[in-house]
Every structure is written in structure tokens, then in C-alpha cells.
């Protein structure tokens, strides 16, 4: 995903480094399309337009995929509960996109068995239709077996061939009574009356999948300031000037005006703020906050039986207990949020999660000491008045307005979710192409993403891939890198093999110094938290300790040009980023 590359030699090791994205934009401050916002929806639109041959640029004020897209529940799902809102179009699209991602991104998107514990038979049968007719208004009630059964039958019809829309191969749901349910999941609350099990998909590494999308776009567009697909992180759109967009480099404070015929606002929950900066105050958004905690708890992990437990609390919120990367992810809340307030996982939300675990798996003790990571984000939902947060539409729309003082058109994406990122990007790209009077050259349907291209999906092909790439590295290490990056691992393996100083990291098991140096040099890394939070899974699994942060900072310092003072500052910043959602974090442990 590098662009504008040059070599840096440190000692006897030569590294491939990347010119800052801002510098490439400043060197040629114009494009047909400028995208503001580097979350998954902005990056997917960037990729789509690059595939059409459009001269496109993207800016992100922080790191790529560091905002709302970094706070997902790590699922690619059809949205069974959206049926109750009457969002059949969205469910159809989401199921279609879910099935496609299982094929185009098999390195990160994998089938997920999901079980719903059910404690009543008829609860919600009367209130759910009323909420449907009132567009989500009304008191939330726990859904009982009858209502869930109806929903799953409809959901199956979206997912399988022979159904309403056809085209799927997902197994049908299964319903079990109390005895069978407890035999399958012995730690479940013995008051359970039924369980319903169906299949969706897990998203193992959201940030890395987004980086693959970015890599694909850049590989199509070429390299350097002459590229037709340029992207810059840590570059903010701060205003409109003379009919152009004013950009600021967050690292140096330098500014430049950038000209484009079409401006796409994909800043998620910050969409209104971006439009305000461009001189057009809008009130499109009304996002809600969702928080999660990650637990290192082997007993709880075993109790899940390798499947996600997905259920509804009495207050109507959807809750999940989800085994992932040897940890257990628990979420999520759905709370009104003012974008001027910090986005944190509060102690009250932690209490809520711990209480919910006790309701479903009462024999397993869980306390705060088991939490290794917290994260929170704001969903990019439309404004919704007095509608309950859980019933706000998860669909998306596109709003259009002229850029103040210029001839450009600003298209704002309102809504959007991980599962449907390709489809929403296609719609947004089509609107941009229409404004540019350019035809669509190709569809992104079925196009493999990043390391999903040629990814071995059988054990035999996997072993063949590992054997082919085994040489300087042993087979176990090659297998780890394949799991971590998909077939992009071939580039990582080659870089590690060239790095004579490569060595295992003491405080970040499974990673090596050469691997981290490659990521730092090739993946637009600017700060240490980019590595801890988004280029690796260290923060998620609780591995971003002060010791690991210091070791990694020292390892990548040569390729990023950090001196001792900068290393210390990056460690402090990196740990603050890892603990940003924890309101109690003071940084004392880092010192």
C-alpha cells in the first residue's frame, strides 16, 4: 500500500520507506474527486473510484480507520433485528454482502455460529408488531421464542437459495429446547427455555481489512504525486477557500488548498462537523455510542463453546459475548451521544456488561481485573428525534450540496455500516461518476480484497502455500503470518528475510522486529499507536503493555527517524491511545 517510496539505509539494513501522503497532495493539489474521511466507507469508495480510473484523493484527519470504523463489534452480519424495523432492503443487501465477503476476504471474514439464549415463549409478540407499525416507537420488550422463530425463518429466506431472494448457501437455523441447549452449552443459565442457532460471519481484523482496501486502491492508482489514487492520513480538511478545500498537515501545520470537481464527505459521525468546516451547517447525523470490553478469561471463553452468544436485554439493547483471538469480546451499548463529549467506555457500561454475563452464564465469575481492553465509538446514524436508539435505521443515504464559494458538489454519506461497505461505496462512487460524466468501467462485486486474493481455503492448499513460502522463515512462522495478513504475507516474509537485524520481540510474542519495521515503513505509520491499535492486534488482546510499547518503539525508530526523545513521547502517546476509552487511565503505569 506504499506510494512515493524511497530507500533508507540504517546500518547494514535497507528499508523501503514511504513519502508522507500530505506531501503527495501538496505537490499536485487537485483531483477529480476528494474524499474526506478514511474510515471503511471512505476507503471503499476510494478503491471503487480508483478501479474506474478516476483521479481520486482521500484525506483522514487522524490515522486511517481510527474513528467509528475502529469500534465495531467485529461482525459481518445480515442484521436479523432490522427485520422488526421493516428494513427488508437493508437486510437483503447485508446478507448478500456478507456472503460475498466470505469469498472475497476469507482471510479476515469467516463463518460465525451464533446462538440466542431464550428465556420466554411469547414475549414481544404483541409489542414488536406495534413498534414496526410505529417505526420503532414504543416500549422495548424481550423477544421470546415465537418472535425469534418467525424472524429466523424470514432471515433464512434471505440467506439461502430457493428463498425470497435466493443465492446463498448458509445453513438454516436450528431451535433447541432446554435439555439440548444445556447439553450443548452447560454453563448457560439453567432457566433458559430454548436456544436458537444460526450463522453469520466474524470480522477478525477490521482495521487490517480496511488497510487491504486502501492497498488495493493505491496499487491500481500508481505511485507518487502523479498517482491517480492518493491518500493521506493525519491530514484534515479544515475549511473552504476560494472554492477549494483547505487541507492542513496535522504533523507540521502546513496548509494547502486542494481543488476537486466532487467532494465526498465520508466522515461518519463527524459528517456535520466536516460540512460546517466547509461552510455548510448540516444536521444530518444523530449517532449513538457503542462500547465494548475485551476479557482475558479462559473459563468464559470455554463456556461460549466457540460460538457467539447473541441476545437481547430487557431494555431492548442487543448484547453479544463473542470468542475472538483467545479473548472474549462483550458489547455493546446503544446510547445517545454528543459529539463534543469524550467517547469512552464508562464504568456504568462495564457494570452493565458484567451484569449481563451473569444473567446468561451465572456460574462464571467475572470482574474488572479480567478486562484487557476497552473501546468505544459512535455509530454514523442519521438524526432520529425521539426514536429509541436501538430502532434507528442502519441504512444509508446520500445528501448533495454545492461547495460554498465554488463549483464543486459535496456528497455526504449519511449512515453506513461495516457489512455493507462495498455496496454503499458503489452507490457513492456512481453518484460521483455521474457528476463527472464518466462511465463505470467495472463492478467491485466479487473482486478479492488484499490478502484474500489467492488465499488458501482448504488445508491442502494452505500447506502448499506455507511450503512454497518457507525458506528464510520456518513453517510455523509462515503459517502465523498467513493467518495475520492473508496472501499479503508474501511481502511481509520477503521483507523479514531481507532484514538482517530481525529478531523475536520479548514483550510482544508472535511478532518480530523486522515485521514491525516492515509495517512501519510500508503502511503509512506515523505514530506508535498506529502500530499498537491498527496494524497489529496487540491492543485488542491486551498485549500493548508499557514494556511492549517501548520495545516496539525502539524497533521501528530507525525507519521512522525517531530519536530517544521522540521514542519516549511516542510510547506515552501510544499507551494513551490504547487506553483512550478508559476514563480511569492516568498513564502512571507507563511511567
Secondary structure, DSSP 8 states (H G I E B T S, - for coil): ---SEEEEEETTEEEEEE--HHHHHHHT-EEEEEEE--SHHHHHHHHHHHHTT--EEEE-SSSTT-SGGGG--SEE---GGGGGGT-HHHHHHHHHHHHHHHHH-TTTEEEEEEEEEE--SSTTHHHHHHHHHTTT-S------HHHHHHHHHHHHHHHBTTSSS---B----EEEEHHHHHHHSTTS-TT--EEEEEEEEEES-HHHHHHHHHHHHHHHH-SSTT-SEEEESSEEEEEEETTEEEEEETTT--EEEEEEEEEEE--GGGHHHHHHHTT-----B--EEEEEEEE--HHHHHHTTTSEEEEE-TTS-EEEEEEETTEEEEE---EE--TTS---B-HHHHHHHHHHHHHHSTTS---GGGEEEEEEEE---B--TTS-GGGS----EEEEEE-TTSS-EEEEEE---STTHHHHHHHHHHHHHHHHT-------TT---GGGTT---SHHHHHHHHHHT-SSS-HHHHHHHHHHHGGGHHHHHHHHHH-TT--B-SSSTT-BHHHHHHHHHHTT--SHHIIIIIISSHHHHT---HHHHHHHHHHHHHHHT--HHHHHHHHHHHHHHHTTTBTT--STTT-
